[in-house]
Amino acid sequence: MERINTLKPPKAFLFDLDGVFYISGELIPGAADTISLLRKKEIPFRFVTNTTTKTRKQLTQKLNDLGLDMTESEIVSAGQAGVIYLSSLGTPKCHLLISNDLKEDYHRFDCGKDKPEWVVMGDRGHDWIYDDINEAFRLMMDGAKLLALHKGKYFQVNDGLDLDIGAIVSGLEYATGKQAITLGKPNKEFFQAALDDLGCSSNDVVMVGDDLINDIGGSQALGIKSILVKTGKYRKKLLEKSDIIPDAIIDSIAELKILL
C-alpha cells in the first residue's frame, strides 16, 4: 500500500488483465469484488490488454465465466488495434502468425497465397515452430513489413514466467534489418485510444498493472498516474533496478478499495 494515499480518487481506471485480475485462468482473490465496487460507485474503466490469443468477444466471455461482470466495449485489446491499423490502410494482403481464434477478426483482409504486404504477429502460445519464424523472415526479406500486435517480454503462468513474442519480433528485426510497427502497450497511441474511449484526459485516470514497462512506464509517458500490483509478473528485484517508479504499489487488486 505504498504511497496509495497520496493519489486522489480518479474519475476512471485503466486496468491490465493477465496478472492483475487472473493468472493462468484463475481469478485473483478480490478481483470480482473490485469490479462490483466500481459498478456501485459508477466509476468507468477499460481493460487495456496485450492479450491476443482471443477475440474481444471471446475474452469477454472468458471474464464473465471467471465471475467478472464485463461487457465487450470495456476491453481495448492489441488484437483489436491491429484490425484498426490495417483497416486504415485499406485491405492489405497479410500473412497471419496469430492464434486461430483471433483470425476470426482478420477475415476482412486478403490472407491468401499471394505475396503479402504485411506479416501480422501475435500470441500463439506453444504453437511456434522454426518454420513459422523462418517463413516470416523470408517474406520480410522479400519486401513484407512486420506488424507486431505487441512486443511483450514475458508473462506469468502458474509455475513461473513464460517467454512472450517480443523475443521473436526482436529476432526478426535483427535478422532483416527492418523495424516492426508495434501496437499495444506501452505505445502512447494505445493508451490514448483507451482515454478517448472513456472520454477522459490523462489527469482523470489511474492505470493499474503488473508490468513495469508496458503498464507503468507506458501510462506514465502519457501523464497517467499508475499503481503497480505485486501479483503476476511483479518481481521486487526488477523494481529495484528500474528507472520507472510507480505512483503507488499495492499487494493485489483487492487493495484498490483503499483508493475508492
C-alpha positions in Angstrom: 0.0 0.0 0.0 3.0 2.3 -0.6 2.0 5.9 -1.4 -1.5 5.0 -2.4 -2.9 7.6 0.0 -1.1 10.3 -2.0 -3.3 9.6 -5.0 -6.6 11.3 -5.4 -9.6 9.0 -6.4 -9.7 9.1 -10.2 -12.7 9.6 -12.5 -11.9 6.4 -14.3 -9.4 3.5 -14.3 -7.3 1.6 -16.9 -6.5 -2.0 -16.0 -4.2 -4.7 -17.2 -5.9 -8.1 -17.2 -3.4 -11.0 -17.0 -1.5 -11.0 -13.8 -3.8 -8.3 -12.3 -7.3 -10.0 -12.3 -6.3 -13.6 -13.1 -3.3 -15.8 -13.6 -3.4 -18.9 -15.9 -7.2 -18.7 -15.9 -7.6 -18.5 -12.2 -9.2 -15.4 -10.7 -7.1 -13.4 -8.2 -8.9 -13.1 -4.8 -10.8 -9.8 -4.5 -10.9 -9.2 -8.3 -14.7 -9.7 -8.6 -15.3 -7.5 -5.5 -13.2 -4.7 -7.1 -15.4 -4.7 -10.2 -18.5 -4.8 -8.1 -17.4 -1.8 -6.1 -16.5 0.2 -9.3 -20.0 -0.6 -10.6 -21.6 0.5 -7.3 -19.7 3.8 -7.4 -20.4 4.3 -11.1 -16.7 4.6 -11.9 -15.9 3.7 -15.5 -12.9 1.7 -16.6 -11.3 0.0 -19.5 -9.1 -3.1 -19.7 -6.1 -2.4 -21.9 -4.5 -5.7 -22.7 -1.8 -7.1 -24.9 -3.5 -10.5 -24.9 -4.1 -11.5 -28.5 -5.0 -15.2 -28.2 -8.7 -14.4 -28.2 -11.1 -12.0 -29.9 -12.7 -9.3 -27.7 -15.9 -11.3 -27.7 -14.2 -14.5 -26.6 -12.2 -12.6 -24.0 -15.4 -11.0 -22.6 -17.0 -14.5 -22.3 -13.9 -15.8 -20.5 -14.0 -12.9 -18.0 -17.7 -13.5 -17.4 -17.1 -17.2 -16.9 -14.5 -16.3 -14.3 -17.0 -14.2 -12.4 -16.2 -10.7 -13.7 -19.2 -8.8 -14.9 -17.9 -7.4 -18.1 -19.0 -6.1 -21.5 -17.1 -6.2 -24.8 -17.0 -2.4 -25.0 -14.9 -2.3 -21.8 -12.0 -4.1 -23.4 -9.3 -2.4 -25.5 -7.1 -5.1 -26.9 -3.9 -5.3 -29.0 -5.7 -7.6 -31.4 -8.4 -5.0 -32.0 -5.7 -2.4 -32.5 -4.2 -4.5 -35.3 -7.6 -4.6 -37.2 -8.0 -0.9 -36.8 -4.4 -0.2 -38.1 -4.7 -2.5 -41.1 -8.2 -1.1 -41.9 -6.7 2.4 -42.1 -4.6 1.1 -45.0 -7.5 -0.4 -46.9 -7.5 -4.2 -47.2 -3.8 -5.1 -47.5 -2.6 -8.6 -48.2 -1.5 -10.3 -44.9 0.3 -13.3 -43.7 -1.1 -14.1 -40.2 1.0 -15.5 -37.4 -1.7 -15.2 -34.7 -3.9 -17.6 -32.8 -6.6 -19.4 -34.8 -9.3 -17.8 -32.6 -8.1 -14.2 -33.4 -8.0 -14.9 -37.1 -11.8 -14.5 -37.0 -11.3 -10.8 -36.5 -9.0 -10.6 -39.5 -11.2 -12.2 -42.1 -11.7 -8.9 -44.0 -8.1 -8.9 -45.1 -6.7 -10.9 -48.0 -4.7 -13.7 -46.3 -4.3 -16.0 -49.4 -1.1 -17.3 -51.0 -0.2 -14.2 -52.9 2.8 -12.1 -51.9 1.7 -10.4 -48.6 2.4 -6.7 -47.8 2.3 -7.4 -44.0 3.3 -10.2 -41.7 1.0 -9.9 -38.7 2.3 -11.4 -35.4 0.5 -12.0 -32.2 0.3 -14.6 -29.4 0.3 -18.2 -30.4 1.1 -19.9 -27.1 3.2 -23.1 -27.7 2.3 -23.4 -31.4 5.5 -21.6 -32.5 7.9 -23.7 -34.7 11.0 -22.7 -36.6 9.3 -22.9 -40.0 6.8 -20.2 -39.0 9.6 -17.8 -37.9 11.7 -18.6 -41.0 8.7 -18.0 -43.3 8.2 -14.6 -41.7 11.9 -13.9 -42.2 11.7 -14.8 -45.9 8.6 -12.8 -46.5 10.2 -9.7 -44.8 13.3 -10.1 -46.9 11.1 -10.2 -49.9 9.5 -6.9 -49.0 6.8 -7.5 -46.4 6.5 -5.3 -43.4 6.1 -6.7 -39.8 3.1 -5.7 -37.7 3.6 -6.8 -34.1 0.4 -6.7 -32.2 2.7 -6.1 -29.1 6.3 -6.7 -28.1 5.9 -8.2 -24.6 8.9 -9.8 -23.0 7.3 -12.3 -20.7 4.2 -13.2 -18.8 3.2 -15.0 -15.6 1.8 -18.6 -15.5 1.2 -20.8 -12.6 4.7 -22.2 -12.3 6.7 -19.1 -13.3 7.4 -16.8 -16.2 6.9 -17.7 -19.9 8.7 -16.0 -22.8 6.5 -13.7 -24.9 6.6 -12.8 -28.6 8.8 -9.8 -28.1 11.9 -12.0 -28.4 10.7 -13.3 -31.8 9.9 -9.8 -33.0 13.3 -8.5 -32.0 14.9 -11.5 -33.6 13.2 -10.8 -36.9 14.2 -7.1 -36.7 17.8 -8.1 -36.1 17.9 -10.6 -38.9 16.1 -8.5 -41.5 17.4 -5.1 -40.5 13.8 -3.8 -40.5 11.8 -2.3 -37.7 8.4 -3.7 -36.9 5.3 -1.5 -36.5 4.4 -2.3 -32.9 1.0 -1.8 -31.4 -0.4 -2.5 -27.9 1.3 -1.4 -24.7 3.5 0.5 -23.9 2.7 2.7 -27.0 1.2 6.1 -26.3 -1.3 5.7 -29.1 -2.7 2.6 -27.5 -3.3 4.3 -24.1 -4.7 7.4 -25.9 -7.2 5.2 -27.7 -8.4 4.0 -24.3 -8.6 7.5 -22.9 -10.6 8.6 -25.9 -13.0 5.7 -25.5 -13.5 6.8 -21.8 -13.8 10.5 -22.8 -11.2 11.3 -20.2 -7.9 13.2 -20.0 -4.7 11.6 -18.6 -5.2 13.6 -15.4 -8.5 11.9 -14.8 -7.3 8.3 -14.9 -5.2 5.9 -13.0 -3.6 2.8 -14.6 -3.3 -0.4 -12.6 -0.9 -3.1 -13.8 1.8 -5.7 -13.0 4.3 -4.8 -15.8 6.7 -2.0 -15.1 7.5 -1.3 -18.7 4.2 -1.9 -20.5 1.7 -0.8 -17.8 3.5 1.6 -15.6 6.1 3.2 -17.9 3.7 3.2 -20.9 0.9 5.0 -19.0 3.3 7.5 -17.3 4.7 8.5 -20.6 1.2 9.9 -21.4 0.9 11.6 -17.9 -1.3 8.9 -16.4 -0.8 8.1 -12.7 0.0 4.4 -12.1 -0.4 1.7 -9.5 1.8 -1.4 -9.6 0.3 -4.7 -8.1 2.6 -7.3 -6.5 0.9 -10.1 -8.4 1.6 -11.6 -11.9 5.0 -10.7 -13.3 5.9 -8.3 -10.5 9.4 -9.0 -9.2 11.0 -6.9 -6.4 14.5 -7.1 -7.9 13.2 -5.7 -11.3 11.5 -2.8 -9.5 14.7 -2.0 -7.6 16.8 -1.9 -10.8 14.3 0.0 -12.8 14.2 3.8 -13.5 10.4 3.5 -13.7 8.8 4.5 -10.4 5.1 3.7 -9.9 3.0 6.3 -8.2 1.8 3.7 -5.8 2.3 -0.1 -5.0 -0.4 -2.5 -3.7 -0.3 -6.2 -2.8 -3.1 -7.0 -5.2 -6.2 -5.7 -7.0 -8.2 -6.4 -3.8 -6.5 -3.4 -2.1 -7.7 -0.9 -4.7 -10.7 -0.4 -2.4 -8.5 1.8 -0.2 -8.3 4.4 -3.0 -12.0 4.2 -3.7 
